[in-house]
Amino acid sequence: QVQLVESGGGLVQPGGSLRLSCAASGSIFSIYAMGWYRQAPGKQRELVAAITSGGTTNYGDSVKGRFTISRDKIKNTVWLQMNSLKPEDTAFYYCHGANADESSQYWGQGTQVAVSS
């Protein structure tokens, strides 16, 4: 089993920045991709960003050019740098991991991001 633990959420003003981290532990060697989803109240959960073990990245259209996902020097940790934050970025952000076929998927407990004056 894999455990994912997020950190770095909080409250920021519009235009500000946050950096989220997700640390994986357990049977992590089979993980093909890790990333972030977010869900705001009353809205559908959506992909924010993902990165594969080879470094290929994928971003949701609403965050392209503003967010960057990367791997930490430690193999089992990924970062999400969030710049130029907007009020519509306010949501609960969940770390996600999966093997290549998505037959095994794992979710973190989430962290709140709020963008407000």
N, CA, C and O of each residue as an XYZ file, in Angstrom:
468
protein
N       0.827     -1.193      0.000
C       0.000      0.000      0.000
C       0.870      1.256      0.000
O       2.027      1.229      0.420
N       0.297      2.341     -0.472
C       0.979      3.616     -0.568
C       0.209      4.648      0.244
O      -1.019      4.704      0.198
N       0.945      5.457      0.983
C       0.362      6.568      1.714
C       0.890      7.876      1.147
O       2.094      8.034      0.949
N      -0.016      8.815      0.886
C       0.338     10.122      0.357
C      -0.024     11.181      1.388
O      -1.139     11.189      1.909
N       0.914     12.073      1.682
C       0.711     13.113      2.670
C       1.018     14.466      2.046
O       2.138     14.709      1.598
N       0.016     15.350      2.019
C       0.170     16.682      1.451
C       0.494     17.697      2.540
O       0.165     17.506      3.710
N       1.144     18.775      2.129
C       1.377     19.899      3.015
C       1.550     21.161      2.178
O       1.808     21.085      0.977
N       1.409     22.318      2.813
C       1.670     23.583      2.155
C       0.458     24.428      1.830
O       0.609     25.543      1.333
N      -0.734     23.935      2.094
C      -1.917     24.719      1.827
C      -2.046     25.891      2.783
O      -1.331     25.979      3.782
N      -2.967     26.787      2.462
C      -3.183     27.941      3.308
C      -3.970     29.022      2.605
O      -4.555     28.794      1.546
N      -3.980     30.206      3.203
C      -4.701     31.371      2.694
C      -3.715     32.379      2.132
O      -2.753     32.752      2.802
N      -3.952     32.820      0.900
C      -3.109     33.826      0.263
C      -3.980     34.843     -0.453
O      -5.140     34.572     -0.763
N      -3.413     36.020     -0.713
C      -4.109     37.054     -1.464
C      -4.035     36.780     -2.961
O      -3.109     36.107     -3.415
N      -4.988     37.285     -3.733
C      -4.896     37.147     -5.186
C      -3.564     37.665     -5.705
O      -3.080     38.715     -5.280
N      -2.979     36.911     -6.631
C      -1.671     37.238     -7.154
C      -0.523     36.634     -6.380
O       0.624     36.701     -6.822
N      -0.806     36.048     -5.238
C       0.215     35.448     -4.414
C       0.597     34.051     -4.864
O       0.142     33.570     -5.902
N       1.440     33.407     -4.067
C       1.973     32.093     -4.409
C       1.908     31.151     -3.223
O       1.951     31.571     -2.067
N       1.805     29.879     -3.533
C       1.913     28.804     -2.562
C       2.685     27.659     -3.190
O       2.705     27.502     -4.411
N       3.319     26.866     -2.347
C       3.987     25.661     -2.806
C       3.460     24.475     -2.012
O       3.570     24.435     -0.787
N       2.888     23.515     -2.723
C       2.386     22.295     -2.115
C       3.396     21.173     -2.291
O       4.122     21.127     -3.284
N       3.436     20.274     -1.327
C       4.269     19.097     -1.443
C       3.439     17.853     -1.179
O       2.438     17.896     -0.465
N       3.866     16.753     -1.761
C       3.226     15.462     -1.556
C       4.320     14.424     -1.385
O       5.125     14.202     -2.289
N       4.343     13.795     -0.232
C       5.330     12.770      0.076
C       4.667     11.400      0.078
O       3.639     11.204      0.725
N       5.250     10.463     -0.640
C       4.734      9.107     -0.728
C       5.585      8.165      0.110
O       6.808      8.289      0.162
N       4.928      7.236      0.755
C       5.613      6.218      1.533
C       4.928      4.877      1.333
O       3.787      4.820      0.875
N       5.620      3.804      1.674
C       5.087      2.466      1.486
C       5.661      1.821      0.242
O       6.846      1.979     -0.053
N       4.826      1.093     -0.494
C       5.247      0.391     -1.708
C       5.223      1.356     -2.884
O       4.322      1.301     -3.722
N       6.207      2.235     -2.943
C       6.183      3.348     -3.889
C       6.879      3.047     -5.208
O       6.782      3.844     -6.141
N       7.566      1.938     -5.312
C       8.401      1.708     -6.490
C       7.607      1.477     -7.766
O       8.144      1.663     -8.858
N       6.363      1.082     -7.661
C       5.541      0.840     -8.840
C       4.760      2.069     -9.300
O       4.047      1.998    -10.301
N       4.876      3.184     -8.600
C       4.125      4.384     -8.970
C       4.648      4.934    -10.295
O       5.844      5.183    -10.451
N       3.732      5.120    -11.245
C       4.081      5.652    -12.558
C       3.901      7.162    -12.627
O       4.701      7.857    -13.254
N       2.858      7.669    -11.987
C       2.576      9.088    -12.048
C       2.058      9.577    -10.706
O       1.376      8.847     -9.986
N       2.386     10.806    -10.381
C       1.838     11.481     -9.219
C       1.347     12.856     -9.651
O       1.880     13.452    -10.586
N       0.341     13.343     -8.968
C      -0.179     14.642     -9.339
C      -1.181     15.169     -8.343
O      -1.322     14.665     -7.229
N      -1.879     16.210     -8.788
C      -2.837     16.919     -7.940
C      -4.167     17.074     -8.643
O      -4.222     17.413     -9.825
N      -5.230     16.825     -7.915
C      -6.583     17.166     -8.305
C      -7.122     18.181     -7.307
O      -6.620     18.298     -6.189
N      -8.142     18.907     -7.721
C      -8.770     19.837     -6.802
C     -10.285     19.783     -6.970
O     -10.799     19.423     -8.029
N     -10.977     20.145     -5.910
C     -12.427     20.172     -5.930
C     -12.927     21.309     -5.057
O     -12.605     21.387     -3.872
N     -13.711     22.182     -5.653
C     -14.367     23.255     -4.934
C     -15.799     22.844     -4.618
O     -16.368     22.011     -5.324
N     -16.389     23.410     -3.574
C     -17.769     23.054     -3.230
C     -18.716     23.242     -4.407
O     -18.727     24.298     -5.040
N     -19.512     22.216     -4.699
C     -20.474     22.277     -5.782
C     -19.900     22.076     -7.163
O     -20.637     22.159     -8.146
N     -18.595     21.812     -7.276
C     -17.967     21.635     -8.574
C     -17.353     20.242     -8.697
O     -17.101     19.567     -7.699
N     -17.119     19.831     -9.936
C     -16.529     18.535    -10.222
C     -15.031     18.543     -9.910
O     -14.353     19.552    -10.107
N     -14.530     17.425     -9.429
C     -13.104     17.297     -9.211
C     -12.378     17.339    -10.553
O     -12.814     16.707    -11.515
N     -11.272     18.083    -10.621
C     -10.562     18.261    -11.869
C      -9.059     18.086    -11.679
O      -8.516     18.321    -10.599
N      -8.405     17.666    -12.758
C      -6.954     17.533    -12.752
C      -6.309     18.906    -12.702
O      -6.702     19.808    -13.441
N      -5.328     19.065    -11.839
C      -4.523     20.276    -11.775
C      -3.208     20.067    -12.509
O      -2.883     20.817    -13.429
N      -2.453     19.055    -12.109
C      -1.165     18.767    -12.718
C      -0.746     17.356    -12.366
O      -1.140     16.824    -11.329
N       0.059     16.747    -13.235
C       0.581     15.416    -12.988
C       1.962     15.295    -13.605
O       2.297     16.011    -14.549
N       2.758     14.384    -13.067
C       4.097     14.138    -13.588
C       4.378     12.649    -13.509
O       4.063     12.005    -12.508
N       4.974     12.097    -14.569
C       5.292     10.680    -14.613
C       6.674     10.429    -14.035
O       7.426     11.362    -13.751
N       6.995      9.153    -13.868
C       8.312      8.795    -13.364
C       9.425      9.254    -14.301
O      10.556      9.462    -13.862
N       9.116      9.415    -15.593
C      10.087      9.893    -16.561
C      10.160     11.397    -16.700
O      11.002     11.903    -17.442
N       9.296     12.128    -16.004
C       9.336     13.576    -16.020
C       8.337     14.248    -16.943
O       8.318     15.477    -17.021
N       7.504     13.489    -17.648
C       6.480     14.080    -18.495
C       5.401     14.725    -17.639
O       4.933     14.123    -16.673
N       5.003     15.943    -17.985
C       4.021     16.684    -17.199
C       2.736     16.912    -17.981
O       2.725     16.911    -19.212
N       1.660     17.107    -17.239
C       0.356     17.395    -17.809
C      -0.351     18.371    -16.877
O      -0.324     18.200    -15.658
N      -0.989     19.403    -17.452
C      -1.640     20.442    -16.671
C      -3.063     20.655    -17.132
O      -3.378     20.529    -18.315
N      -3.913     20.978    -16.184
C      -5.237     21.438    -16.545
C      -5.157     22.789    -17.234
O      -4.280     23.600    -16.937
N      -6.092     23.027    -18.168
C      -6.039     24.258    -18.960
C      -6.095     25.513    -18.093
O      -5.472     26.520    -18.427
N      -6.818     25.466    -17.007
C      -7.014     26.653    -16.194
C      -5.771     27.076    -15.420
O      -5.722     28.193    -14.906
N      -4.763     26.203    -15.327
C      -3.575     26.529    -14.542
C      -2.315     26.604    -15.382
O      -1.248     26.917    -14.855
N      -2.409     26.326    -16.670
C      -1.228     26.364    -17.528
C      -0.598     27.755    -17.518
O      -1.287     28.768    -17.637
N       0.713     27.780    -17.373
C       1.438     29.038    -17.321
C       1.541     29.634    -15.942
O       2.308     30.576    -15.737
N       0.790     29.114    -14.986
C       0.811     29.636    -13.625
C       1.338     28.626    -12.612
O       2.009     29.001    -11.651
N       1.037     27.350    -12.822
C       1.453     26.298    -11.896
C       2.551     25.454    -12.531
O       2.587     25.286    -13.750
N       3.443     24.925    -11.701
C       4.505     24.047    -12.158
C       4.637     22.868    -11.212
O       4.761     23.046    -10.000
N       4.610     21.663    -11.766
C       4.811     20.466    -10.966
C       6.219     19.941    -11.227
O       6.706     19.996    -12.356
N       6.864     19.436    -10.194
C       8.220     18.936    -10.324
C       8.482     17.882     -9.269
O       7.755     17.764     -8.282
N       9.522     17.130     -9.496
C       9.954     16.141     -8.521
C      11.029     16.725     -7.618
O      11.916     17.449     -8.073
N      10.940     16.406     -6.350
C      11.969     16.765     -5.396
C      13.192     15.884     -5.618
O      13.121     14.851     -6.284
N      14.298     16.308     -5.055
C      15.489     15.467     -5.128
C      15.213     14.083     -4.555
O      15.723     13.082     -5.058
N      14.419     14.034     -3.522
C      13.982     12.756     -2.963
C      12.968     12.132     -3.923
O      12.023     12.800     -4.343
N      13.154     10.882     -4.266
C      12.392     10.243     -5.329
C      10.898     10.169     -5.057
O      10.099     10.138     -5.993
N      10.518     10.139     -3.802
C       9.119      9.914     -3.469
C       8.367     11.191     -3.083
O       7.354     11.121     -2.388
N       8.849     12.346     -3.521
C       8.204     13.615     -3.201
C       8.035     14.459     -4.458
O       8.955     14.555     -5.270
N       6.865     15.070     -4.622
C       6.619     15.994     -5.716
C       6.160     17.329     -5.157
O       5.613     17.397     -4.056
N       6.387     18.394     -5.925
C       6.047     19.749     -5.548
C       5.095     20.353     -6.571
O       5.154     20.030     -7.757
N       4.231     21.220     -6.108
C       3.384     22.013     -6.984
C       3.582     23.480     -6.625
O       3.123     23.934     -5.577
N       4.267     24.222     -7.496
C       4.451     25.651     -7.316
C       3.274     26.369     -7.952
O       3.016     26.210     -9.145
N       2.562     27.156     -7.162
C       1.347     27.826     -7.596
C       1.583     29.332     -7.552
O       1.701     29.912     -6.473
N       1.652     29.962     -8.713
C       1.889     31.396     -8.823
C       0.676     32.092     -9.419
O      -0.191     31.454    -10.016
N       0.627     33.407     -9.250
C      -0.454     34.232     -9.795
C      -1.816     33.662     -9.430
O      -2.692     33.517    -10.282
N      -1.979     33.346     -8.172
C      -3.200     32.684     -7.729
C      -4.414     33.590     -7.883
O      -4.341     34.800     -7.671
N      -5.528     32.976     -8.254
C      -6.796     33.657     -8.461
C      -7.836     33.123     -7.487
O      -7.702     32.002     -6.997
N      -8.870     33.907     -7.199
C      -9.918     33.398     -6.311
C     -10.517     32.077     -6.783
O     -10.898     31.248     -5.956
N     -10.607     31.866     -8.092
C     -11.169     30.622     -8.600
C     -10.266     29.413     -8.383
O     -10.681     28.284     -8.644
N      -9.037     29.630     -7.911
C      -8.174     28.525     -7.531
C      -8.519     27.975     -6.153
O      -7.993     26.938     -5.751
N      -9.383     28.650     -5.438
C      -9.789     28.194     -4.115
C     -10.455     26.829     -4.214
O     -11.440     26.664     -4.934
N      -9.918     25.852     -3.491
C     -10.428     24.487     -3.549
C      -9.674     23.633     -2.545
O      -8.693     24.067     -1.940
N     -10.155     22.415     -2.386
C      -9.413     21.412     -1.638
C      -8.563     20.636     -2.633
O      -9.079     20.112     -3.620
N      -7.273     20.563     -2.378
C      -6.324     19.946     -3.301
C      -5.904     18.580     -2.775
O      -5.513     18.440     -1.616
N      -5.991     17.567     -3.651
C      -5.691     16.191     -3.281
C      -4.507     15.674     -4.085
O      -4.473     15.817     -5.307
N      -3.546     15.079     -3.410
C      -2.463     14.393     -4.084
C      -2.947     13.030     -4.567
O      -3.755     12.379     -3.904
N      -2.452     12.606     -5.720
C      -2.886     11.365     -6.351
C      -1.684     10.619     -6.913
O      -0.764     11.228     -7.458
N      -1.698      9.308     -6.777
C      -0.672      8.471     -7.369
C      -1.285      7.254     -8.025
O      -2.328      6.769     -7.585
N      -0.639      6.747     -9.090
C      -1.174      5.605     -9.820
C      -0.051      4.862    -10.523
O       0.991      5.436    -10.839
N      -0.282      3.560    -10.768
C       0.626      2.810    -11.619
C       0.274      3.079    -13.081
O      -0.642      3.850    -13.371
N       1.000      2.446    -13.998
C       0.856      2.773    -15.413
C      -0.538      2.492    -15.950
O      -1.037      3.247    -16.783
N      -1.173      1.428    -15.494
C      -2.502      1.055    -15.961
C      -3.620      1.627    -15.102
O      -4.797      1.394    -15.377
N      -3.265      2.363    -14.080
C      -4.218      2.919    -13.121
C      -5.042      1.829    -12.440
O      -6.151      2.084    -11.970
N      -4.498      0.622    -12.389
C      -5.156     -0.447    -11.655
C      -4.970     -0.285    -10.152
O      -5.727     -0.846     -9.360
N      -3.967      0.479     -9.769
C      -3.753      0.842     -8.376
C      -3.674      2.352     -8.286
O      -2.836      2.972     -8.940
N      -4.538      2.946     -7.483
C      -4.573      4.392     -7.311
C      -4.628      4.732     -5.835
O      -5.204      3.999     -5.031
N      -4.018      5.855     -5.494
C      -3.919      6.271     -4.105
C      -4.214      7.760     -4.005
O      -3.881      8.541     -4.896
N      -4.841      8.128     -2.909
C      -5.223      9.513     -2.670
C      -4.750      9.970     -1.304
O      -4.814      9.223     -0.327
N      -4.276     11.201     -1.246
C      -3.987     11.821      0.027
C      -5.260     12.356      0.665
O      -6.329     12.319      0.055
N      -5.147     12.847      1.882
C      -6.321     13.357      2.579
C      -6.683     14.782      2.178
O      -7.775     15.252      2.500
N      -5.799     15.468      1.491
C      -6.098     16.781      0.953
C      -5.598     17.924      1.808
O      -5.327     17.764      2.998
N      -5.482     19.085      1.175
C      -5.095     20.300      1.870
C      -5.859     21.473      1.261
O      -6.055     21.531      0.047
N      -6.288     22.406      2.110
C      -7.112     23.520      1.664
C      -6.249     24.646      1.113
O      -5.260     25.044      1.727
N      -6.635     25.151     -0.048
C      -6.048     26.355     -0.623
C      -7.155     27.395     -0.761
O      -8.182     27.135     -1.388
N      -6.948     28.557     -0.181
C      -7.922     29.640     -0.255
C      -7.235     30.896     -0.761
O      -6.187     31.285     -0.245
N      -7.822     31.534     -1.774
C      -7.283     32.751     -2.366
C      -8.320     33.845     -2.170
O      -9.390     33.814     -2.778
N      -8.000     34.807     -1.321
C      -8.969     35.841     -0.968
C      -8.243     37.055     -0.423
O      -7.156     36.950      0.145
N      -8.871     38.218     -0.608
C      -8.346     39.450     -0.040
C      -8.694     39.576      1.432
O      -8.327     40.562      2.071
